């Protein structure tokens, strides 16, 4: 079974890989990706969703097509949407949404 930590590590790796060949690599601060958090909060949104926090930015995205429900991540937002479209990511998030109550609504 997938965990939020697995998804956080996957997103961190994806973000650093996507930006590693950027023309402005010197100005990119990869340390901000050390604190990526992914969780779900049924109290705030009833629709299946996931929440991503990168540094001080937070975005809420639907599991149905990764449409934004709230917040925003700035530049990284397009990369999160691209990460969501990778094989297996959506399935893992849906698995966590439907998992037992111990994993629901927990912010890791």
Steps between C-alpha positions, in 0.01 A plus 500: 500500500619848417579751772507878501876482560545293182309759300693789659829334405369436148396863456828631642698281262282603207534874576877486531536288184277730297698807603849352493552595137336842525694796368478668841629203699721730711199691629291193583484415870448127530507508881145637504388160372627330817179598677242394240181380666209316340180422689120491476251686717138386472397770742588776253403333172254216449609437143788252462812716506859531613682795653860588419712738707834616365677742730231756591276437198206261509271373226195272509438284194214272400570132439274536195739655252716698745289814474587759760247530784686761701831667571791499260862396467627759256762369260490147642126465431549393140759246613263354760235458230758334274603269790134410560470382139783247542404133502398378843485832686125548464438138601713536813318820598161334447616206710588737784165679465316170536724355771399442860438793736851486645644646180221745427524862600854461624755765424842342502 
